[in-house]
């Protein structure tokens, strides 16, 4: 029996395999086998790939760094906002400026307002390629780096004027990477926002030039007495040279340094062709700074500035006329310095203070707060509190006069005991019965103690002193009669004025048109005249004879404390009050210095030329 055939789908047909030599059917050509790429091409591709990746990430990182540095960047739009401290300018009684506080700013000048030499000098010495670089000068940076490396020290800087504007307007002088990056960012902004001329104007009007002066106009007025509009060649060169070290080489603090720097700038101008060598030499020959003041009334200026706080307009510049007399100030400073350097040095005296004032009004004409303001600005005439010794006795005598005593009344100079205290006279002797006038002239301690007890005690005497202007707290015991309380020279001198102006209490002041209180009647004029008479006797034949000035009316009182720690003379001469204190800051005893000695002699030396 035959087998039925399988259906076609079930028949297994083995696949046909073309022989190796057989060609593939038409339209189904086999792709060629891959050929390996050269090694150089593969390396280049890898580098390009990673270069793109690194560029992307580097850009992102750089953007992040810039954003981090710029996160507290000052608002660039504030570039022209004049943020500064209001200035206070002080004039003496004749109108001459002697001190400035805050930031002094002159007129804002355009380049066309300035002499051409001024911007030319700045460019010659600070940024010779200013007109050619875009704000940052790679050539200048490279040159500065080369010079600094070859010289082995920092000789040149690579900052452009635009970079200095960025730093001046916005940043501090901190030497940090952060500040330098911010400076570069602001430099780019300035270069895009302002023209070269505007950047130069901003710099010249805003740069700090020493002594509180901001901008060339303020500095020119301060150092030369003329506006920058009228600055000549050597003045322009000196102004352009100040930005390097404004506090160290300005004409006020270092005239020789300022002149040397001006010569460097003139040489740089000649080197760049801004001027000829002959013009530079001619300008150098013409340099002549105004004479440096021989006095430095810093103590008076500081005291005046404190007084001015209540009369100055808020956030505005101010110029105040003061009571300072430059001639008297110079006399007081030079005479005190001569005494401390001469006889004072031999006697162990290292410090002193002087006050000169008008007893009628209270106007202070001179104030010397120590040996040298530059080394010690502490004002011993105002701030220091020391025992006045016998210079306090006039308040005890005035208390006695107000209680009914008179200059010719007698009192006994003899041993006295008050509780456990028994005062001794300086001469260790007793004179018996003496008049009040003679007792004050000879500064007798026992009489002072008796008067204090007899006329109300220490509270009564302290009240008298307070009524005349002694504001310090005084001891409430009998030793007050000998001046054991502590007072200041200025307040003591002001209180003495009451004896010589008809009995009116004055308040010492420095500002001519300030809101100082007017004199008030504090003592009966007749009693004040009696006090003046008795204090004239102190100089005529008492302990203050060294203060006498031939042919002139002089009155006053000496004061010496225990162990010669303080020595005073406060007095009046032809309508002027002069107060003197000598001592040591550490309270070290002097060598037998009494109020009738060196202080009275210093009073005489000043009084002899004060008219």
C-alpha positions as CSV (number, residue, x, y, z in Angstrom):
1,X,0.0,0.0,0.0
2,X,1.5,3.2,-1.0
3,X,2.1,6.2,1.5
4,X,0.3,9.4,1.1
5,X,2.5,12.5,0.3
6,X,3.2,15.2,3.1
7,X,1.8,18.6,2.7
8,X,4.3,21.2,1.4
9,X,4.4,23.1,4.6
10,X,5.6,20.1,6.5
11,X,8.5,19.4,4.1
12,X,11.9,20.4,5.6
13,X,14.0,22.1,3.0
14,X,17.6,22.6,4.1
15,X,18.9,26.1,3.6
16,X,21.0,26.8,0.6
17,X,24.4,28.0,1.4
18,X,26.2,29.8,-1.4
19,X,29.7,28.7,-1.9
20,X,32.3,31.1,-0.9
21,X,33.1,32.0,-4.4
22,X,29.5,32.6,-5.3
23,X,28.3,36.2,-5.8
24,X,25.3,37.4,-3.8
25,X,22.2,37.9,-5.6
26,X,21.7,41.2,-7.4
27,X,20.5,44.0,-5.0
28,X,21.7,42.2,-1.9
29,X,25.4,43.0,-2.1
30,X,27.2,42.4,1.2
31,X,28.8,45.4,2.9
32,X,32.5,45.5,2.9
33,X,34.3,44.6,6.1
34,X,35.2,47.6,8.4
35,X,38.7,49.1,8.0
36,X,40.3,50.2,11.3
37,X,40.8,54.0,11.7
38,X,44.3,55.4,12.1
39,X,45.4,56.0,15.7
40,X,46.0,59.8,15.2
41,X,42.4,60.3,14.0
42,X,41.0,58.4,17.0
43,X,43.2,60.5,19.4
44,X,42.0,63.8,17.8
45,X,38.4,62.8,18.2
46,X,38.8,62.0,21.8
47,X,40.6,65.2,22.5
48,X,37.9,67.2,20.7
49,X,35.1,65.4,22.5
50,X,36.7,66.0,26.0
51,X,37.6,69.5,25.0
52,X,34.0,70.3,24.3
53,X,33.0,68.7,27.6
54,X,35.6,70.5,29.6
55,X,34.8,73.8,27.8
56,X,31.1,73.5,28.8
57,X,31.9,72.6,32.4
58,X,34.7,75.2,32.6
59,X,32.3,77.8,31.4
60,X,29.8,76.8,34.0
61,X,32.5,76.8,36.7
62,X,33.8,80.2,35.6
63,X,30.3,81.5,35.6
64,X,29.8,80.2,39.1
65,X,33.1,81.7,40.3
66,X,32.2,85.1,38.8
67,X,28.7,84.9,40.4
68,X,30.3,84.0,43.8
69,X,32.7,86.9,43.6
70,X,30.0,89.3,42.4
71,X,27.3,88.3,44.9
72,X,28.1,91.3,47.2
73,X,29.5,93.5,44.5
74,X,28.5,97.2,45.1
75,X,25.8,98.6,42.8
76,X,27.7,100.0,39.8
77,X,25.1,102.7,39.2
78,X,26.3,104.4,42.4
79,X,29.6,105.4,40.8
80,X,28.7,109.0,40.7
81,X,27.1,109.2,44.1
82,X,29.3,111.3,46.4
83,X,29.2,109.2,49.5
84,X,31.5,110.9,52.0
85,X,31.6,112.3,55.5
86,X,30.5,115.9,55.8
87,X,33.4,118.2,56.4
88,X,34.1,120.6,59.2
89,X,36.5,123.4,58.5
90,X,37.8,125.5,61.3
91,X,39.1,129.1,60.9
92,X,40.9,131.2,63.5
93,X,39.5,134.5,64.6
94,X,41.1,136.2,61.5
95,X,39.5,133.8,59.1
96,X,42.5,131.6,58.3
97,X,41.9,127.8,58.1
98,X,43.8,125.8,60.8
99,X,42.0,122.5,60.9
100,X,39.6,120.3,58.9
101,X,37.6,117.2,59.8
102,X,35.7,114.8,57.7
103,X,36.1,114.7,53.9
104,X,36.9,118.0,52.3
105,X,35.6,118.2,48.7
106,X,36.1,121.1,46.3
107,X,34.4,121.9,43.0
108,X,33.7,119.1,40.6
109,X,35.7,120.0,37.5
110,X,35.5,118.9,33.9
111,X,38.7,118.3,32.0
112,X,38.2,121.5,30.1
113,X,38.2,123.4,33.4
114,X,41.6,122.0,34.4
115,X,45.0,123.1,33.2
116,X,46.1,120.5,30.5
117,X,49.2,119.7,32.6
118,X,47.1,118.2,35.4
119,X,45.5,115.2,33.5
120,X,48.8,114.9,31.5
121,X,50.8,114.6,34.7
122,X,48.4,111.9,36.1
123,X,48.6,109.8,32.9
124,X,52.4,110.2,32.7
125,X,52.9,108.8,36.2
126,X,50.0,106.5,36.7
127,X,48.9,105.0,33.3
128,X,50.8,106.0,30.2
129,X,48.7,103.8,27.9
130,X,45.4,105.1,29.4
131,X,44.1,106.3,26.0
132,X,44.9,103.1,24.2
133,X,43.9,100.1,26.4
134,X,40.4,99.0,27.2
135,X,40.5,99.6,30.9
136,X,42.8,96.7,31.7
137,X,46.4,96.9,30.3
138,X,48.0,93.5,29.7
139,X,51.2,95.2,28.4
140,X,51.4,97.4,31.5
141,X,50.8,94.3,33.7
142,X,53.6,92.4,32.0
143,X,56.0,95.3,32.2
144,X,55.3,95.8,35.9
145,X,55.8,92.1,36.6
146,X,59.1,92.1,34.7
147,X,60.4,95.2,36.5
148,X,59.3,93.8,39.9
149,X,60.9,90.4,39.2
150,X,64.2,91.8,37.9
151,X,64.5,94.2,40.8
152,X,63.6,91.7,43.4
153,X,61.0,93.9,45.1
154,X,57.7,95.7,44.3
155,X,58.6,98.7,42.2
156,X,55.7,99.2,39.8
157,X,52.0,98.4,39.9
158,X,50.0,97.4,36.9
159,X,46.7,99.0,37.9
160,X,45.3,101.3,35.3
161,X,43.5,104.6,36.1
162,X,40.2,102.8,35.4
163,X,41.0,100.1,37.9
164,X,41.9,102.7,40.5
165,X,38.6,104.4,39.9
166,X,36.9,101.1,40.5
167,X,38.8,100.6,43.7
168,X,38.4,104.2,44.9
169,X,34.6,104.3,44.3
170,X,33.6,100.9,45.4
171,X,36.2,98.9,47.2
172,X,38.6,98.8,50.1
173,X,42.4,98.5,50.0
174,X,42.3,94.9,51.2
175,X,44.9,92.8,49.3
176,X,42.8,89.8,48.6
177,X,41.9,87.7,45.5
178,X,38.2,88.5,46.1
179,X,38.8,92.3,46.0
180,X,41.0,92.0,42.9
181,X,38.4,90.0,41.0
182,X,35.7,92.5,42.0
183,X,38.0,95.3,40.8
184,X,38.4,93.7,37.4
185,X,34.6,93.2,37.1
186,X,33.9,96.8,38.0
187,X,36.7,98.0,35.6
188,X,34.9,96.2,32.8
189,X,31.6,97.9,33.7
190,X,33.2,101.3,34.0
191,X,34.9,100.9,30.6
192,X,31.6,100.1,29.0
193,X,29.6,102.8,30.8
194,X,31.8,105.8,30.7
195,X,34.1,107.4,28.1
196,X,37.8,107.8,28.7
197,X,37.3,111.5,29.5
198,X,34.6,110.8,32.0
199,X,36.7,108.2,33.8
200,X,39.6,110.6,34.0
201,X,37.2,113.3,35.4
202,X,35.8,110.9,38.0
203,X,39.3,110.0,39.1
204,X,40.6,113.5,39.4
205,X,37.4,114.6,41.3
206,X,37.2,111.7,43.7
207,X,40.8,110.5,44.4
208,X,42.0,110.9,48.0
209,X,45.0,113.3,48.2
210,X,45.7,113.5,52.0
211,X,44.8,115.7,54.9
212,X,41.1,114.9,54.4
213,X,41.0,116.3,50.9
214,X,39.1,114.4,48.2
215,X,39.7,115.5,44.6
216,X,42.2,117.8,43.0
217,X,40.3,121.0,43.6
218,X,40.0,120.5,47.4
219,X,43.7,119.5,47.6
220,X,44.8,122.4,45.5
221,X,43.0,124.8,47.8
222,X,44.3,123.2,50.9
223,X,47.9,122.9,49.9
224,X,48.4,125.9,47.6
225,X,45.5,128.2,48.4
226,X,44.2,128.2,44.8
227,X,41.6,126.3,42.9
228,X,42.8,123.4,40.7
229,X,41.6,125.6,37.8
230,X,44.6,127.8,38.4
231,X,47.2,125.2,39.3
232,X,50.6,125.8,37.6
233,X,52.8,123.0,36.2
234,X,54.7,122.1,39.4
235,X,51.5,122.2,41.4
236,X,49.8,120.0,38.9
237,X,52.7,117.5,39.1
238,X,52.6,117.5,42.9
239,X,48.8,116.8,42.9
240,X,49.2,114.0,40.4
241,X,51.9,112.4,42.5
242,X,49.9,112.3,45.7
243,X,47.7,109.2,45.0
244,X,50.6,106.9,45.6
245,X,50.9,107.7,49.3
246,X,48.5,110.6,50.1
247,X,48.9,110.5,53.9
248,X,52.6,110.1,53.8
249,X,53.9,112.6,51.2
250,X,51.4,115.4,51.2
251,X,52.7,118.9,51.6
252,X,51.2,119.3,55.1
253,X,52.7,116.2,56.6
254,X,55.9,115.9,54.6
255,X,56.8,118.9,52.4
256,X,60.2,117.4,51.4
257,X,58.5,114.2,50.3
258,X,55.9,116.0,48.3
259,X,58.6,118.0,46.5
260,X,60.6,114.9,45.7
261,X,57.5,113.2,44.3
262,X,56.7,116.3,42.2
263,X,60.1,116.1,40.7
264,X,59.5,112.4,39.8
265,X,56.2,113.3,38.1
266,X,57.8,116.2,36.1
267,X,60.5,113.8,34.9
268,X,57.9,111.3,33.8
269,X,56.1,114.0,31.9
270,X,59.3,114.9,30.1
271,X,59.9,111.2,29.4
272,X,56.4,110.9,27.8
273,X,56.8,114.1,25.8
274,X,54.0,115.9,27.7
275,X,56.5,118.6,28.4
276,X,60.1,119.3,27.4
277,X,63.1,118.6,29.7
278,X,63.6,122.4,29.9
279,X,60.0,123.0,31.1
280,X,60.5,120.3,33.7
281,X,63.6,121.9,35.0
282,X,62.0,125.3,35.0
283,X,59.0,124.0,37.0
284,X,61.3,122.3,39.5
285,X,63.1,125.6,40.1
286,X,59.7,127.3,40.8
287,X,58.5,124.9,43.5
288,X,57.8,126.9,46.6
289,X,55.3,125.5,49.1
290,X,53.6,127.9,51.6
291,X,55.4,128.0,54.9
292,X,54.5,125.1,57.2
293,X,52.6,126.5,60.3
294,X,54.9,126.5,63.3
295,X,52.0,125.6,65.5
296,X,49.7,122.6,65.6
297,X,46.6,123.7,67.6
298,X,45.3,120.1,67.6
299,X,44.0,120.2,71.1
300,X,42.0,123.3,70.4
301,X,40.7,121.9,67.2
302,X,39.6,118.6,68.8
303,X,37.8,120.5,71.6
304,X,36.1,122.8,69.1
305,X,34.9,119.9,67.0
306,X,33.3,118.4,70.1
307,X,31.6,121.7,70.9
308,X,30.4,121.9,67.3
309,X,28.3,118.7,67.3
310,X,25.2,120.6,68.5
311,X,25.4,123.4,66.0
312,X,26.4,121.7,62.7
313,X,23.8,121.1,60.0
314,X,23.0,117.4,59.6
315,X,24.9,115.7,56.7
316,X,26.2,119.0,55.4
317,X,29.6,120.6,55.2
318,X,30.3,123.5,57.6
319,X,32.9,126.2,58.1
320,X,33.2,127.7,61.6
321,X,35.0,130.8,62.7
322,X,36.6,130.2,66.1
323,X,38.1,132.2,68.9
324,X,41.6,131.0,68.3
325,X,44.3,133.6,68.2
326,X,47.2,132.1,66.2
327,X,49.8,134.4,67.6
328,X,48.9,133.7,71.2
329,X,48.7,130.0,70.4
330,X,52.2,130.0,68.9
331,X,53.6,131.8,72.0
332,X,51.9,129.4,74.4
333,X,53.2,126.3,72.5
334,X,56.7,127.5,72.0
335,X,57.1,128.8,75.6
336,X,55.8,125.6,77.1
337,X,58.1,123.5,74.8
338,X,61.1,125.6,75.7
339,X,60.4,125.3,79.5
340,X,59.9,121.5,79.3
341,X,63.1,121.1,77.2
342,X,65.1,123.3,79.5
343,X,64.6,123.9,83.2
344,X,61.6,121.5,83.2
345,X,63.8,118.6,82.2
346,X,66.2,119.3,85.0
347,X,63.3,119.4,87.5
348,X,61.7,116.2,86.3
349,X,58.8,117.9,84.6
350,X,57.6,116.0,81.4
351,X,54.2,117.5,80.8
352,X,52.2,120.8,81.0
353,X,49.2,122.6,79.8
354,X,48.2,126.2,79.1
355,X,44.9,128.0,78.6
356,X,44.5,131.6,77.5
357,X,41.0,133.1,77.5
358,X,39.0,136.4,77.6
359,X,37.6,136.8,81.1
360,X,34.7,139.0,79.9
361,X,33.2,136.7,77.3
362,X,34.9,133.3,77.9
363,X,36.4,133.1,74.4
364,X,39.4,130.8,74.5
365,X,42.3,132.3,72.6
366,X,44.8,129.5,73.0
367,X,44.9,126.0,74.3
368,X,47.9,123.7,74.7
369,X,47.0,120.3,76.0
370,X,50.5,118.8,76.4
371,X,54.1,118.7,75.3
372,X,53.4,117.6,71.7
373,X,50.1,116.9,70.0
374,X,51.6,114.6,67.4
375,X,52.9,112.2,70.0
376,X,50.1,112.6,72.6
377,X,46.8,114.2,71.5
378,X,45.4,113.7,75.0
379,X,44.1,117.2,76.1
380,X,45.5,117.8,79.6
381,X,44.0,121.3,79.6
382,X,40.4,119.9,79.3
383,X,40.3,116.2,80.2
384,X,42.9,115.8,82.9
385,X,41.8,116.2,86.6
386,X,44.5,117.0,89.2
387,X,44.6,118.5,92.7
388,X,45.0,122.3,92.5
389,X,46.5,122.7,95.9
390,X,46.6,126.3,97.0
391,X,45.2,127.4,93.7
392,X,41.8,126.4,95.1
393,X,42.1,128.9,98.1
394,X,40.4,131.8,96.3
395,X,37.1,130.0,96.6
396,X,37.5,129.7,100.4
397,X,38.4,133.4,100.6
398,X,35.4,134.4,98.5
399,X,33.1,132.3,100.8
400,X,34.5,134.2,103.7
401,X,33.9,137.6,102.0
402,X,30.3,136.6,101.3
403,X,30.0,135.7,105.0
404,X,31.0,139.2,106.0
405,X,34.8,139.1,106.1
406,X,37.0,141.8,104.4
407,X,40.5,141.8,103.0
408,X,41.9,143.9,105.9
409,X,40.3,141.8,108.6
410,X,42.8,139.8,110.6
411,X,43.0,136.1,111.4
412,X,45.4,134.1,113.4
413,X,48.1,132.0,111.8
414,X,48.7,129.4,114.4
415,X,48.4,125.6,114.8
416,X,44.9,124.4,114.3
417,X,43.3,121.0,114.7
418,X,40.1,120.0,112.9
419,X,39.1,116.5,114.1
420,X,42.2,114.3,113.5
421,X,43.6,116.7,110.9
422,X,46.2,119.4,111.7
423,X,47.3,121.3,108.6
424,X,50.8,122.6,108.3
425,X,52.2,125.6,106.5
426,X,54.6,125.1,103.7
427,X,57.3,127.1,105.5
428,X,56.7,125.2,108.8
429,X,56.3,128.5,110.7
430,X,53.5,130.7,112.0
431,X,53.1,134.4,111.5
432,X,50.5,135.2,114.2
433,X,47.9,137.7,113.3
434,X,47.7,138.5,109.6
435,X,45.2,140.1,107.3
436,X,43.1,138.0,104.9
437,X,44.9,139.7,102.0
438,X,48.4,138.9,103.4
439,X,47.3,135.3,104.2
440,X,46.2,134.8,100.6
441,X,49.4,136.4,99.3
442,X,51.5,134.1,101.4
443,X,49.2,131.1,100.8
444,X,48.9,130.3,104.5
445,X,47.3,126.8,105.1
446,X,46.2,127.3,108.7
447,X,44.3,130.4,107.8
448,X,42.6,128.6,104.9
449,X,41.4,125.8,107.2
450,X,40.2,128.3,109.8
451,X,38.2,130.3,107.2
452,X,36.6,127.1,105.8
453,X,35.4,126.0,109.3
454,X,34.3,129.5,110.3
455,X,32.3,130.3,107.1
456,X,30.2,127.2,106.5
457,X,32.5,124.2,106.1
458,X,33.4,122.3,103.0
459,X,29.9,122.2,101.6
460,X,29.7,126.0,101.5
461,X,33.1,126.3,99.8
462,X,32.3,123.6,97.3
463,X,29.0,125.4,96.6
464,X,30.9,128.7,95.9
465,X,33.3,126.9,93.6
466,X,30.4,125.3,91.7
467,X,28.7,128.6,91.3
468,X,31.8,129.9,89.5
469,X,32.1,127.0,87.2
470,X,33.8,124.1,89.0
471,X,31.7,121.1,87.9
472,X,33.8,118.3,89.4
473,X,32.7,116.6,92.6
474,X,34.7,117.9,95.6
475,X,35.5,116.2,98.9
476,X,33.3,116.9,101.8
477,X,36.0,117.5,104.4
478,X,38.2,120.3,105.7
479,X,41.1,119.3,103.5
480,X,39.2,120.9,100.7
481,X,40.6,124.2,102.0
482,X,44.0,123.1,100.7
483,X,42.8,122.0,97.3
484,X,42.5,118.2,97.7
485,X,39.7,118.0,95.2
486,X,40.5,117.4,91.6
487,X,39.8,119.9,88.9
488,X,40.6,120.7,85.2
489,X,42.8,123.6,84.1
490,X,40.2,125.0,81.7
491,X,37.4,125.0,84.2
492,X,39.7,126.5,87.0
493,X,40.9,129.3,84.7
494,X,37.3,130.0,83.6
495,X,36.2,130.1,87.3
496,X,39.0,132.6,88.1
497,X,37.6,134.9,85.4
498,X,34.7,135.8,87.7
499,X,37.1,137.7,90.0
500,X,38.2,139.9,87.1
501,X,35.1,140.6,85.1
502,X,32.8,142.1,87.7
503,X,31.6,138.9,89.2
504,X,30.0,137.2,86.2
505,X,30.3,133.5,85.6
506,X,31.5,132.7,82.1
507,X,31.5,129.4,80.1
508,X,34.7,129.0,78.0
509,X,33.9,128.5,74.4
510,X,35.6,128.2,71.0
511,X,33.0,129.0,68.3
512,X,32.4,132.6,67.6
513,X,28.8,132.4,66.6
514,X,27.9,129.3,68.6
515,X,25.1,128.8,71.1
516,X,27.3,129.4,74.1
517,X,25.5,130.8,77.2
518,X,26.1,134.5,78.0
519,X,27.9,135.5,81.2
520,X,25.7,135.4,84.4
521,X,26.1,137.5,87.5
522,X,27.4,135.0,90.1
523,X,29.2,137.2,92.6
524,X,28.6,140.7,94.0
525,X,30.8,143.0,91.8
526,X,32.3,144.6,95.0
527,X,33.4,141.3,96.4
528,X,34.8,140.3,93.0
529,X,36.9,143.5,93.1
530,X,38.1,142.6,96.6
531,X,39.3,139.2,95.3
532,X,41.1,140.8,92.4
533,X,42.8,143.2,94.8
534,X,44.0,140.3,97.1
535,X,45.2,138.3,94.1
536,X,47.2,141.3,92.9
537,X,49.0,141.2,96.2
538,X,49.9,137.6,95.5
539,X,52.0,138.7,92.6
540,X,53.1,142.1,94.1
541,X,54.7,140.7,97.2
542,X,53.5,137.1,97.8
543,X,54.2,133.6,96.4
544,X,53.6,134.7,92.8
545,X,56.3,137.3,92.4
546,X,57.8,135.5,89.4
547,X,54.7,136.1,87.4
548,X,55.0,139.9,87.5
549,X,55.4,141.8,84.2
550,X,57.0,145.2,84.5
551,X,54.6,148.1,83.9
552,X,51.5,145.9,83.6
553,X,48.7,144.9,86.0
554,X,49.0,141.2,87.0
555,X,47.1,139.2,89.5
556,X,46.8,135.5,90.2
557,X,47.3,132.5,92.6
558,X,49.9,129.8,92.9
559,X,49.2,126.2,93.7
560,X,51.4,123.2,94.7
561,X,50.3,119.8,95.8
562,X,51.9,117.2,98.2
563,X,55.3,115.9,97.1
564,X,55.4,118.4,94.3
565,X,53.2,116.3,92.0
566,X,51.3,119.3,90.6
567,X,52.2,122.9,90.2
568,X,49.8,125.7,89.0
569,X,49.6,129.4,88.3
570,X,46.3,130.9,87.2
571,X,46.2,134.6,86.7
572,X,45.1,137.8,85.0
573,X,47.1,140.3,83.0
574,X,45.6,143.4,81.4
575,X,42.3,141.8,80.6
576,X,43.5,138.3,79.7
577,X,43.3,135.1,81.8
578,X,46.2,132.6,81.6
579,X,46.2,129.2,83.3
580,X,49.3,127.0,83.6
581,X,49.7,123.5,85.0
582,X,52.9,121.4,85.2
583,X,53.4,117.8,86.2
584,X,53.8,114.2,85.0
585,X,51.2,111.9,83.5
586,X,52.2,109.1,85.9
587,X,51.8,111.4,88.9
588,X,55.5,111.1,89.6
589,X,56.8,113.9,91.9
590,X,58.8,116.7,90.4
591,X,62.0,118.1,92.0
592,X,60.8,120.9,94.3
593,X,58.6,122.5,91.6
594,X,56.2,125.0,93.2
595,X,53.5,127.1,91.6
596,X,55.5,130.2,92.3
597,X,58.4,128.8,90.4
598,X,58.3,127.3,86.9
599,X,54.5,127.8,86.4
600,X,54.7,131.5,87.4
601,X,57.7,131.9,85.1
602,X,55.8,130.4,82.2
603,X,52.9,132.7,82.9
604,X,55.3,135.6,82.8
605,X,56.8,134.5,79.5
606,X,53.4,134.2,77.9
607,X,51.9,137.4,79.5
608,X,54.9,139.4,78.4
609,X,53.9,139.1,74.7
610,X,50.1,138.9,75.0
611,X,48.5,142.3,74.5
